[in-house]
Amino acid sequence: MLLLSTADPVTEIAFDSGFNSLRSFYRVFKKEYGMTPNEFRRSLLEGMPKNESAR
């Protein structure tokens, strides 16, 4: 998943994933995962050890 494997902005990931609008990406993502892409990324990074999240 690009949100985990890159530091690319969510906007870039949305368009690279084939979405024509950021709004559509957020709507589909939130329906699937129950949170926004930014919240998802933040929650996973907070759970990582400090030396892992710096990558």
RODRENLUM-664950 format. One line per field, with one value per atom (N, C-alpha, C, O): residue number from 0; residue in one letter; x, y, z. Coordinates in Angstrom, 3 decimals. Atoms other than C-alpha are relative to their C-alpha. Layout:
<nodes>
resi: [NUM:...]
resn: [A:...]
c1: [X:...]
c2: [Y:...]
c3: [Z:...]
</nodes>
This chain:
<nodes>
resi: [0:0:0:0:1:1:1:1:2:2:2:2:3:3:3:3:4:4:4:4:5:5:5:5:6:6:6:6:7:7:7:7:8:8:8:8:9:9:9:9:10:10:10:10:11:11:11:11:12:12:12:12:13:13:13:13:14:14:14:14:15:15:15:15:16:16:16:16:17:17:17:17:18:18:18:18:19:19:19:19:20:20:20:20:21:21:21:21:22:22:22:22:23:23:23:23:24:24:24:24:25:25:25:25:26:26:26:26:27:27:27:27:28:28:28:28:29:29:29:29:30:30:30:30:31:31:31:31:32:32:32:32:33:33:33:33:34:34:34:34:35:35:35:35:36:36:36:36:37:37:37:37:38:38:38:38:39:39:39:39:40:40:40:40:41:41:41:41:42:42:42:42:43:43:43:43:44:44:44:44:45:45:45:45:46:46:46:46:47:47:47:47:48:48:48:48:49:49:49:49:50:50:50:50:51:51:51:51:52:52:52:52:53:53:53:53:54:54:54:54]
resn: [M:M:M:M:L:L:L:L:L:L:L:L:L:L:L:L:S:S:S:S:T:T:T:T:A:A:A:A:D:D:D:D:P:P:P:P:V:V:V:V:T:T:T:T:E:E:E:E:I:I:I:I:A:A:A:A:F:F:F:F:D:D:D:D:S:S:S:S:G:G:G:G:F:F:F:F:N:N:N:N:S:S:S:S:L:L:L:L:R:R:R:R:S:S:S:S:F:F:F:F:Y:Y:Y:Y:R:R:R:R:V:V:V:V:F:F:F:F:K:K:K:K:K:K:K:K:E:E:E:E:Y:Y:Y:Y:G:G:G:G:M:M:M:M:T:T:T:T:P:P:P:P:N:N:N:N:E:E:E:E:F:F:F:F:R:R:R:R:R:R:R:R:S:S:S:S:L:L:L:L:L:L:L:L:E:E:E:E:G:G:G:G:M:M:M:M:P:P:P:P:K:K:K:K:N:N:N:N:E:E:E:E:S:S:S:S:A:A:A:A:R:R:R:R]
c1: [0.846:0.000:0.896:1.822:-0.839:1.439:0.024:1.027:0.007:0.371:1.041:1.504:-0.981:2.753:1.403:2.383:-1.308:5.562:0.683:1.851:-0.609:6.130:-0.374:-1.293:0.336:6.140:-0.715:-0.874:0.698:4.294:-1.258:-1.889:1.231:1.441:-1.224:-1.210:1.224:-2.043:-0.562:-1.086:0.493:-2.994:0.666:-0.007:-0.744:-0.281:-0.393:-0.552:0.392:-1.218:-1.387:-1.618:1.358:-4.887:0.008:-0.621:-0.029:-4.145:0.784:0.409:-0.764:-1.522:-0.821:-0.569:0.846:-4.168:-1.191:-2.010:1.045:-6.497:-1.224:-2.182:1.137:-8.846:0.118:1.209:0.005:-9.883:-0.169:0.040:0.134:-10.568:0.420:0.250:-0.418:-9.188:-1.216:-1.155:1.235:-12.727:-0.490:-0.908:0.419:-13.586:0.901:0.420:-0.942:-10.444:-0.292:-0.347:0.295:-11.218:-1.300:-1.368:1.295:-14.839:0.112:-0.392:-0.166:-13.907:0.898:0.603:-0.933:-10.998:-0.694:-0.564:0.655:-13.087:-1.075:-1.265:1.018:-15.874:0.663:0.122:-0.700:-13.359:0.693:0.627:-0.845:-11.160:-0.547:0.006:0.600:-13.372:0.757:0.475:-0.771:-10.891:0.582:0.623:-0.588:-9.275:1.397:1.990:-1.362:-5.995:1.031:1.952:-0.949:-4.159:-0.093:0.930:0.178:-5.643:0.586:1.204:-0.525:-4.735:1.519:2.110:-1.465:-1.132:0.533:1.487:-0.428:-0.777:-0.136:0.759:0.214:-2.247:1.030:1.470:-1.002:0.167:1.390:2.170:-1.315:3.191:0.151:1.244:-0.067:2.334:0.250:0.813:-0.192:2.365:1.363:1.703:-1.335:5.859:1.020:0.861:-1.113:9.030:0.588:0.522:-0.515:10.697:0.974:0.903:-0.989:13.563:-0.626:-0.051:0.674:11.115:-0.755:-0.780:0.829:8.908:0.830:0.275:-0.863:11.882:0.379:0.989:-0.372:12.289:-0.746:-0.539]
c2: [-1.169:0.000:1.239:1.357:-1.182:3.325:0.914:1.583:-0.847:5.123:-0.444:0.353:0.539:2.880:-0.045:0.130:0.244:2.358:1.244:1.187:-1.233:5.963:1.166:1.074:-1.231:9.435:0.965:2.145:-0.845:10.739:0.584:-0.050:-0.602:13.131:-0.832:-1.521:0.746:11.627:0.386:-0.467:-0.452:13.717:-0.768:-1.245:0.717:12.111:-1.478:-2.060:1.408:8.631:-0.197:-1.172:0.103:9.240:-0.003:-0.857:-0.094:10.277:-1.152:-1.649:1.149:7.549:-1.288:-2.228:1.178:5.049:0.008:-0.911:-0.032:6.113:0.824:0.850:-0.850:8.458:1.325:1.875:-1.273:11.567:1.188:2.334:-1.087:13.561:-0.490:-1.658:0.308:13.674:-0.316:-1.171:0.227:13.817:-1.437:-2.064:1.388:10.476:-0.976:-1.943:0.867:8.884:-0.031:-1.104:-0.070:10.096:-0.736:-1.460:0.632:8.914:-1.521:-2.204:1.448:5.414:-0.540:-1.581:0.450:5.116:-0.035:-1.011:-0.065:6.208:-1.077:-1.642:1.060:3.787:-1.354:-2.183:1.286:0.925:-0.167:-1.238:0.110:1.696:0.716:0.560:-0.670:3.859:1.218:1.734:-1.206:6.753:0.564:-0.113:-0.624:9.183:-0.576:-1.172:0.467:8.316:0.604:-0.089:-0.646:10.837:-0.609:-0.854:0.625:9.359:-1.414:-1.837:1.358:5.868:-0.005:-0.788:-0.086:6.820:0.387:-0.216:-0.474:8.675:-1.105:-1.292:1.045:5.791:-1.116:-1.673:1.046:3.304:0.483:-0.274:-0.532:5.565:0.151:-0.036:-0.140:6.191:-1.341:-1.393:1.327:2.446:-0.591:-1.633:0.510:1.996:0.481:1.548:-0.488:2.182:1.253:1.427:-1.295:5.592:-0.139:0.638:0.120:4.363:-0.496:-0.265:0.479:2.721:1.111:1.150:-1.024:5.772:1.080:1.884:-1.004:7.892:-0.371:0.434:0.439:5.892:0.707:0.443]
c3: [0.000:0.000:0.000:0.802:0.177:-1.084:1.220:1.469:-1.194:2.087:1.016:1.832:-0.937:3.988:-0.577:0.147:0.595:1.522:-0.568:-0.950:0.498:0.397:0.909:1.724:-0.711:1.861:-0.942:-0.626:0.971:-1.213:0.624:1.470:-0.506:-0.497:-0.401:-1.421:0.278:-0.377:-1.372:-2.087:1.306:-3.416:-1.127:-2.041:1.040:-5.524:-0.029:-1.102:-0.084:-4.310:-0.597:-1.313:0.531:-5.154:-1.524:-2.149:1.457:-8.728:-0.622:-1.683:0.492:-9.200:0.060:-0.694:-0.163:-8.079:-0.958:-0.942:1.017:-10.878:0.338:-0.435:-0.349:-9.056:-0.730:-0.873:0.711:-10.961:0.932:0.535:-0.965:-7.821:1.380:1.728:-1.364:-4.318:0.862:1.745:-0.746:-2.970:-0.164:0.808:0.256:-4.599:0.746:1.338:-0.693:-3.188:1.495:2.097:-1.430:0.337:0.335:1.328:-0.260:0.102:-0.038:0.855:0.129:-1.086:1.111:1.698:-1.038:1.348:1.355:2.095:-1.305:4.339:0.124:1.201:-0.026:3.407:0.256:0.987:-0.131:3.202:1.352:1.955:-1.198:6.225:1.235:2.323:-1.143:8.460:0.480:1.562:-0.334:8.490:-1.282:-2.309:1.187:6.087:-0.245:0.654:0.269:4.369:0.949:1.383:-0.928:6.569:1.390:2.029:-1.309:9.741:0.005:0.981:0.136:8.511:0.079:0.823:0.024:7.802:1.376:1.868:-1.314:11.103:1.050:1.874:-1.007:13.133:-0.132:0.874:0.195:11.601:0.384:0.963:-0.355:12.025:1.504:2.037:-1.459:15.672:0.670:1.763:-0.563:16.263:-0.260:0.301:0.337:14.815:1.021:1.615:-0.833:16.867:-0.623:-1.840:0.471:16.575:-1.166:-2.119:1.076:14.388:-1.296:-2.360:1.192:11.934:-0.699:-1.930:0.606:11.384:-0.698:-1.447:0.624:10.284:-1.424:-2.127:1.360:7.068:-1.058:-2.242]
</nodes>
